[in-house]
Amino acid sequence: MKKFELMALPYAQDALEPVISKETIGFHHGKHLLAYVNNLNGLLEGSPLEGKSLEEIVLKSEGGMLNNAGQILNHELYFQQFISPQEDNKPIGKLAEAIVEQFGSFEAFKEEFQKKGATLFGSGWVWLSADKDGKLIITQEPNAANPIQKGLTPLLTFDVWEHAYYLDYQNRRPDHLSALWQIVNWEVIEGRFVNQR
C-alpha cells in the first residue's frame, strides 16, 4: 500500500519569522499535519480509496477520511505558498491583472480576503480560487473543506484554525491575516493560476 507522507517544508522552520514563528511551524507542520497523515493512512488501509490521489479521496470520501484527507491537501497548498518576509509583496503576471480587473485593486482584494478570513465562524480556511473560466472567487471553507469540492482550482489560502496562529497572535486573528501578505510567494500562486487555464 502506498502511504501518504508528511510533506517537506520548502524553507527552514524559522524562515517565516516574525510573521509565523518557528514554534508555530513546529507544531503546525510537525504535529498537526503529521497527525492528519497518520490518521488518513490508518483509515485508508483496506478501503476502496486505498491507492487513490489526495484529490480523489477528498472528492469521494466523507466523515473522518474526508476530514483528514482535506486537511492534508489544504495544509500542503498552504505550506508550499510561503517565502521569507518581503517588503511591498504583491502579485505578479496574469494573476495580478485578474485581481485588479475583478476587485479594482490589490488593496481592495486584500481587504475582502481578510474580512472573509476574520468573519469565518469557528475553524476553517479562506481561499482564493479560480473557476473553469479563470474568474477569481473568494470562499470561506469550514473545517477541512477544499474548493475542489465546488469544482474550483485553489490558488491561495489562509488557515484560520487557531493552531495556525494562537502561539503568535493569541485571539487576534485579523492581525495574523494582515501579516501573512508579507510571506505569500506570488510566483507559486501565479503558477497555480496559469497552469489551471
Contacts in CASP RR format, 6 or more apart in sequence:
PFRMAT RR
TARGET T0000
AUTHOR 0000-0000-0000
METHOD contacts of the structure
MODEL  1
MKKFELMALPYAQDALEPVISKETIGFHHGKHLLAYVNNLNGLLEGSPLE
GKSLEEIVLKSEGGMLNNAGQILNHELYFQQFISPQEDNKPIGKLAEAIV
EQFGSFEAFKEEFQKKGATLFGSGWVWLSADKDGKLIITQEPNAANPIQK
GLTPLLTFDVWEHAYYLDYQNRRPDHLSALWQIVNWEVIEGRFVNQR
1 44 0 8 1.000
1 45 0 8 1.000
1 46 0 8 1.000
1 50 0 8 1.000
1 51 0 8 1.000
2 51 0 8 1.000
3 41 0 8 1.000
4 37 0 8 1.000
4 40 0 8 1.000
4 41 0 8 1.000
4 54 0 8 1.000
4 72 0 8 1.000
5 37 0 8 1.000
6 29 0 8 1.000
6 30 0 8 1.000
6 33 0 8 1.000
6 34 0 8 1.000
6 37 0 8 1.000
7 33 0 8 1.000
7 75 0 8 1.000
7 76 0 8 1.000
7 79 0 8 1.000
7 80 0 8 1.000
9 25 0 8 1.000
9 29 0 8 1.000
9 79 0 8 1.000
10 79 0 8 1.000
10 80 0 8 1.000
11 82 0 8 1.000
11 83 0 8 1.000
11 84 0 8 1.000
13 22 0 8 1.000
13 25 0 8 1.000
13 26 0 8 1.000
13 29 0 8 1.000
14 21 0 8 1.000
14 22 0 8 1.000
14 25 0 8 1.000
15 83 0 8 1.000
15 84 0 8 1.000
16 25 0 8 1.000
16 82 0 8 1.000
16 84 0 8 1.000
16 85 0 8 1.000
16 183 0 8 1.000
17 85 0 8 1.000
18 85 0 8 1.000
19 85 0 8 1.000
19 179 0 8 1.000
19 180 0 8 1.000
19 182 0 8 1.000
19 183 0 8 1.000
20 82 0 8 1.000
20 165 0 8 1.000
20 168 0 8 1.000
20 180 0 8 1.000
20 183 0 8 1.000
21 167 0 8 1.000
21 168 0 8 1.000
23 167 0 8 1.000
24 164 0 8 1.000
24 165 0 8 1.000
24 167 0 8 1.000
24 168 0 8 1.000
27 163 0 8 1.000
27 167 0 8 1.000
28 75 0 8 1.000
28 159 0 8 1.000
28 163 0 8 1.000
28 164 0 8 1.000
29 75 0 8 1.000
29 79 0 8 1.000
32 71 0 8 1.000
32 75 0 8 1.000
32 163 0 8 1.000
33 71 0 8 1.000
33 72 0 8 1.000
33 75 0 8 1.000
33 79 0 8 1.000
36 68 0 8 1.000
36 70 0 8 1.000
36 71 0 8 1.000
36 72 0 8 1.000
36 75 0 8 1.000
37 68 0 8 1.000
37 72 0 8 1.000
39 64 0 8 1.000
39 68 0 8 1.000
40 57 0 8 1.000
40 65 0 8 1.000
40 68 0 8 1.000
40 69 0 8 1.000
40 72 0 8 1.000
43 64 0 8 1.000
43 65 0 8 1.000
43 68 0 8 1.000
44 50 0 8 1.000
44 51 0 8 1.000
44 57 0 8 1.000
44 65 0 8 1.000
47 65 0 8 1.000
49 56 0 8 1.000
49 57 0 8 1.000
49 60 0 8 1.000
49 61 0 8 1.000
49 65 0 8 1.000
52 60 0 8 1.000
54 69 0 8 1.000
54 70 0 8 1.000
54 72 0 8 1.000
54 73 0 8 1.000
54 76 0 8 1.000
55 73 0 8 1.000
55 148 0 8 1.000
57 65 0 8 1.000
57 66 0 8 1.000
57 69 0 8 1.000
57 70 0 8 1.000
58 66 0 8 1.000
58 69 0 8 1.000
58 70 0 8 1.000
58 73 0 8 1.000
58 146 0 8 1.000
58 148 0 8 1.000
58 149 0 8 1.000
59 148 0 8 1.000
59 149 0 8 1.000
61 69 0 8 1.000
66 144 0 8 1.000
67 143 0 8 1.000
67 144 0 8 1.000
68 144 0 8 1.000
69 144 0 8 1.000
70 144 0 8 1.000
70 145 0 8 1.000
70 146 0 8 1.000
71 144 0 8 1.000
73 146 0 8 1.000
73 148 0 8 1.000
74 125 0 8 1.000
74 144 0 8 1.000
74 146 0 8 1.000
74 157 0 8 1.000
74 159 0 8 1.000
75 159 0 8 1.000
77 154 0 8 1.000
77 157 0 8 1.000
78 125 0 8 1.000
78 157 0 8 1.000
78 158 0 8 1.000
78 159 0 8 1.000
80 188 0 8 1.000
81 156 0 8 1.000
81 157 0 8 1.000
81 184 0 8 1.000
81 185 0 8 1.000
81 188 0 8 1.000
81 189 0 8 1.000
82 183 0 8 1.000
82 184 0 8 1.000
82 185 0 8 1.000
83 183 0 8 1.000
83 184 0 8 1.000
83 185 0 8 1.000
84 183 0 8 1.000
85 182 0 8 1.000
85 183 0 8 1.000
86 182 0 8 1.000
86 183 0 8 1.000
87 182 0 8 1.000
89 181 0 8 1.000
89 182 0 8 1.000
89 183 0 8 1.000
89 184 0 8 1.000
89 186 0 8 1.000
90 96 0 8 1.000
90 106 0 8 1.000
90 186 0 8 1.000
91 99 0 8 1.000
91 106 0 8 1.000
91 186 0 8 1.000
91 189 0 8 1.000
91 190 0 8 1.000
92 186 0 8 1.000
92 187 0 8 1.000
92 190 0 8 1.000
93 190 0 8 1.000
94 190 0 8 1.000
94 193 0 8 1.000
94 194 0 8 1.000
95 155 0 8 1.000
95 186 0 8 1.000
95 189 0 8 1.000
95 190 0 8 1.000
95 191 0 8 1.000
95 193 0 8 1.000
95 194 0 8 1.000
96 106 0 8 1.000
96 186 0 8 1.000
96 190 0 8 1.000
98 134 0 8 1.000
98 136 0 8 1.000
98 193 0 8 1.000
99 106 0 8 1.000
99 109 0 8 1.000
99 136 0 8 1.000
100 106 0 8 1.000
102 109 0 8 1.000
102 135 0 8 1.000
102 136 0 8 1.000
103 109 0 8 1.000
103 112 0 8 1.000
103 136 0 8 1.000
110 181 0 8 1.000
112 138 0 8 1.000
113 126 0 8 1.000
113 128 0 8 1.000
113 138 0 8 1.000
113 158 0 8 1.000
113 177 0 8 1.000
114 174 0 8 1.000
114 177 0 8 1.000
114 178 0 8 1.000
116 126 0 8 1.000
116 138 0 8 1.000
116 139 0 8 1.000
116 140 0 8 1.000
117 126 0 8 1.000
117 140 0 8 1.000
117 158 0 8 1.000
117 160 0 8 1.000
117 173 0 8 1.000
117 177 0 8 1.000
118 160 0 8 1.000
118 173 0 8 1.000
118 174 0 8 1.000
118 177 0 8 1.000
119 140 0 8 1.000
120 126 0 8 1.000
120 140 0 8 1.000
120 142 0 8 1.000
120 160 0 8 1.000
121 142 0 8 1.000
122 142 0 8 1.000
122 160 0 8 1.000
123 142 0 8 1.000
123 143 0 8 1.000
123 160 0 8 1.000
123 161 0 8 1.000
123 162 0 8 1.000
124 140 0 8 1.000
124 141 0 8 1.000
124 142 0 8 1.000
124 143 0 8 1.000
124 144 0 8 1.000
124 145 0 8 1.000
124 159 0 8 1.000
124 160 0 8 1.000
124 161 0 8 1.000
125 140 0 8 1.000
125 141 0 8 1.000
125 145 0 8 1.000
125 146 0 8 1.000
125 157 0 8 1.000
125 158 0 8 1.000
125 159 0 8 1.000
125 160 0 8 1.000
125 161 0 8 1.000
126 138 0 8 1.000
126 139 0 8 1.000
126 140 0 8 1.000
126 141 0 8 1.000
126 157 0 8 1.000
126 158 0 8 1.000
126 160 0 8 1.000
126 177 0 8 1.000
127 138 0 8 1.000
127 139 0 8 1.000
127 140 0 8 1.000
127 141 0 8 1.000
127 146 0 8 1.000
127 147 0 8 1.000
127 152 0 8 1.000
127 154 0 8 1.000
127 155 0 8 1.000
127 156 0 8 1.000
127 157 0 8 1.000
128 136 0 8 1.000
128 137 0 8 1.000
128 138 0 8 1.000
128 154 0 8 1.000
128 155 0 8 1.000
128 156 0 8 1.000
128 157 0 8 1.000
128 189 0 8 1.000
129 136 0 8 1.000
129 137 0 8 1.000
129 138 0 8 1.000
129 139 0 8 1.000
129 147 0 8 1.000
129 150 0 8 1.000
129 152 0 8 1.000
129 153 0 8 1.000
129 154 0 8 1.000
129 155 0 8 1.000
130 136 0 8 1.000
130 137 0 8 1.000
130 152 0 8 1.000
130 153 0 8 1.000
130 155 0 8 1.000
130 193 0 8 1.000
130 196 0 8 1.000
130 197 0 8 1.000
131 137 0 8 1.000
131 151 0 8 1.000
131 152 0 8 1.000
131 153 0 8 1.000
132 151 0 8 1.000
134 193 0 8 1.000
134 196 0 8 1.000
134 197 0 8 1.000
136 155 0 8 1.000
137 147 0 8 1.000
137 152 0 8 1.000
139 147 0 8 1.000
139 150 0 8 1.000
139 152 0 8 1.000
141 147 0 8 1.000
146 154 0 8 1.000
147 153 0 8 1.000
147 154 0 8 1.000
148 154 0 8 1.000
153 192 0 8 1.000
153 193 0 8 1.000
153 196 0 8 1.000
154 192 0 8 1.000
155 189 0 8 1.000
155 192 0 8 1.000
155 193 0 8 1.000
155 196 0 8 1.000
156 184 0 8 1.000
156 189 0 8 1.000
156 192 0 8 1.000
158 177 0 8 1.000
158 180 0 8 1.000
159 165 0 8 1.000
160 173 0 8 1.000
160 177 0 8 1.000
164 176 0 8 1.000
165 172 0 8 1.000
165 173 0 8 1.000
165 176 0 8 1.000
168 176 0 8 1.000
169 175 0 8 1.000
169 176 0 8 1.000
169 179 0 8 1.000
END
